[in-house]
Amino acid sequence: MRRVAVVEAENGQVVVAIEAFGGLDVEFTRSRCASEEDVVRAVRDADVVVAGPVEISRLAMAGMRPGSTVIMYGAGYDKVDLVAARSLGVRVATIPDYGVETVADHAAALLLGLLRKIHPYDRLVRERGWVGADLVGQIASFGETTVGLVGTGRIGTALARRLVPFGFTVLAVDPYAVEDDLAHAGLERVAFADLLARSDAVSLHAPLTSETRHLLDRDAFRLMRPGTVIVNTSRGALIDEVALVEALRDGRVGGAGLDVFAEEPLSVSSPLREFEQVILTPHAGYYSTGSVAKLQKIAGEQVRRALTGEHLRNAIAE
Ligand SMILES: NC(=O)c1ccc[n+]([C@@H]2O[C@H](COP(=O)([O-])OP(=O)(O)OC[C@H]3O[C@@H](n4cnc5c(N)ncnc54)[C@H](O)[C@@H]3O)[C@@H](O)[C@H]2O)c1
């Protein structure tokens, strides 16, 4: 009998639509994992592993059956050792396309709320009853505001489609994007340093790779205009959080909308929790009724493909 193992973090919410492989003879297990040891134990002798946000290491994959498959439950692949997967012959696939529009909605909501200073207004009205509109400082209209997008793949482009009609000037950095696609989306391609220097707000949509880890570091924050707004719905480690805290303290960063963090769940003692100008959401960018249903359905279909030897969608290691 083939074995399908779901492994997820302790707060994981992985659901696989089993109807998609209902007719197949499989043993289905689900494990919440707090350590590599837990993962190694849970995936031993598995043919297919569906992984929530947990690390899938070489050691874990070495214990899986020959010709096995890892399906990452979501768009990211930063938690799986791809070099090890390739050398061990483990296939790896992601599910990148279930919630593109929802993540773009979330990034847009954070960005618009921060630029209009909705959060501070709300707090002031609750605390003081009523205040003058200028108490929150200056606010530029959307037509006077420049947004810099780092990464113009599925989500970056979907966000651009929302921002351009509002009148924003939208700059873009993406070393792998095709020039015509950027122009078609109404984006101006610039160098990274120019994007930082010219943008009133920067939104991150690049994957986490060795190239993008700590993309926003102390040097990057120094290049920004005072009061720049940061939105991150991509991966927490794109930002050096120590440098972000410094930039929030000295006003280089005027506000941040953070859905993702270097460590998740965000530590209760994280200094990011102290700032009133920071909006924190719990890696919820993907979350809507439609996107979750689609994720569960595609996860089931991916398991069926892996078990029957069909071509996997979005294979990143084969
Ligand atoms: N918050 C959430 O719930 C949530 C949900 C889904 C995805 N995500 C994150 O969003 C990220 C983007 O998703 P996507 O579907 O748009 O991915 P995608 O692969 O379609 O797009 C990523 C883009 O980043 C570009 N890129 C790569 N390296 C870069 C660099 N050094 N500088 C600038 N751009 C670079 C790529 O060329 C590509 O165009 C994912 O990697 C994932 O981490 C988060």
Ligand as a Chemical Component Dictionary entry (heavy atoms), coordinates in Angstrom:
data_LIG
# 
_chem_comp.id                   LIG 
_chem_comp.type                 NON-POLYMER 
_chem_comp.pdbx_formal_charge   0 
_chem_comp.three_letter_code    LIG 
# 
loop_
_chem_comp_atom.comp_id 
_chem_comp_atom.atom_id 
_chem_comp_atom.alt_atom_id 
_chem_comp_atom.type_symbol 
_chem_comp_atom.charge 
_chem_comp_atom.model_Cartn_x 
_chem_comp_atom.model_Cartn_y 
_chem_comp_atom.model_Cartn_z 
_chem_comp_atom.pdbx_ordinal 
LIG N1  N1  N 0  1.602  35.821 2.299   1  
LIG C1  C1  C 0  1.096  34.744 1.722   2  
LIG O1  O1  O 0  0.125  34.170 2.193   3  
LIG C2  C2  C 0  1.721  34.240 0.447   4  
LIG C3  C3  C 0  0.962  33.426 -0.410  5  
LIG C4  C4  C 0  1.508  33.031 -1.624  6  
LIG C5  C5  C 0  2.798  33.415 -1.964  7  
LIG N2  N2  N 1  3.530  34.175 -1.093  8  
LIG C6  C6  C 0  4.904  34.591 -1.437  9  
LIG O2  O2  O 0  4.836  35.443 -2.551  10 
LIG C7  C7  C 0  6.001  35.210 -3.359  11 
LIG C8  C8  C 0  5.703  35.629 -4.775  12 
LIG O3  O3  O 0  4.720  34.764 -5.328  13 
LIG P1  P1  P 0  4.427  34.740 -6.893  14 
LIG O4  O4  O 0  3.358  33.724 -7.115  15 
LIG O5  O5  O -1 4.231  36.124 -7.410  16 
LIG O6  O6  O 0  5.817  34.166 -7.440  17 
LIG P2  P2  P 0  6.360  34.258 -8.923  18 
LIG O7  O7  O 0  7.404  33.209 -9.045  19 
LIG O8  O8  O 0  5.243  34.294 -9.909  20 
LIG O9  O9  O 0  7.068  35.705 -8.952  21 
LIG C9  C9  C 0  8.242  35.998 -8.278  22 
LIG C10 C10 C 0  8.970  37.049 -9.095  23 
LIG O10 O10 O 0  10.130 37.470 -8.359  24 
LIG C11 C11 C 0  11.173 37.669 -9.314  25 
LIG N3  N3  N 0  12.474 37.684 -8.665  26 
LIG C12 C12 C 0  13.298 36.644 -8.420  27 
LIG N4  N4  N 0  14.440 37.087 -7.850  28 
LIG C13 C13 C 0  14.315 38.438 -7.744  29 
LIG C14 C14 C 0  15.155 39.458 -7.239  30 
LIG N5  N5  N 0  16.368 39.185 -6.772  31 
LIG N6  N6  N 0  14.700 40.736 -7.275  32 
LIG C15 C15 C 0  13.474 41.023 -7.778  33 
LIG N7  N7  N 0  12.643 40.098 -8.281  34 
LIG C16 C16 C 0  13.066 38.820 -8.258  35 
LIG C17 C17 C 0  10.977 36.554 -10.311 36 
LIG O11 O11 O 0  11.631 36.859 -11.546 37 
LIG C18 C18 C 0  9.463  36.508 -10.449 38 
LIG O12 O12 O 0  9.008  37.342 -11.496 39 
LIG C19 C19 C 0  6.244  33.697 -3.196  40 
LIG O13 O13 O 0  7.613  33.388 -3.397  41 
LIG C20 C20 C 0  5.823  33.428 -1.793  42 
LIG O14 O14 O 0  6.961  33.472 -0.972  43 
LIG C21 C21 C 0  3.021  34.579 0.099   44 
# 
loop_
_chem_comp_bond.comp_id 
_chem_comp_bond.atom_id_1 
_chem_comp_bond.atom_id_2 
_chem_comp_bond.value_order 
_chem_comp_bond.pdbx_ordinal 
LIG N1  C1  SING 1  
LIG C1  O1  DOUB 2  
LIG C1  C2  SING 3  
LIG C2  C3  SING 4  
LIG C2  C21 DOUB 5  
LIG C3  C4  DOUB 6  
LIG C4  C5  SING 7  
LIG C5  N2  DOUB 8  
LIG N2  C6  SING 9  
LIG N2  C21 SING 10 
LIG C6  O2  SING 11 
LIG C6  C20 SING 12 
LIG O2  C7  SING 13 
LIG C7  C8  SING 14 
LIG C7  C19 SING 15 
LIG C8  O3  SING 16 
LIG O3  P1  SING 17 
LIG P1  O4  DOUB 18 
LIG P1  O5  SING 19 
LIG P1  O6  SING 20 
LIG O6  P2  SING 21 
LIG P2  O7  DOUB 22 
LIG P2  O8  SING 23 
LIG P2  O9  SING 24 
LIG O9  C9  SING 25 
LIG C9  C10 SING 26 
LIG C10 O10 SING 27 
LIG C10 C18 SING 28 
LIG O10 C11 SING 29 
LIG C11 N3  SING 30 
LIG C11 C17 SING 31 
LIG N3  C12 SING 32 
LIG N3  C16 SING 33 
LIG C12 N4  DOUB 34 
LIG N4  C13 SING 35 
LIG C13 C14 SING 36 
LIG C13 C16 DOUB 37 
LIG C14 N5  SING 38 
LIG C14 N6  DOUB 39 
LIG N6  C15 SING 40 
LIG C15 N7  DOUB 41 
LIG N7  C16 SING 42 
LIG C17 O11 SING 43 
LIG C17 C18 SING 44 
LIG C18 O12 SING 45 
LIG C19 O13 SING 46 
LIG C19 C20 SING 47 
LIG C20 O14 SING 48 
# 
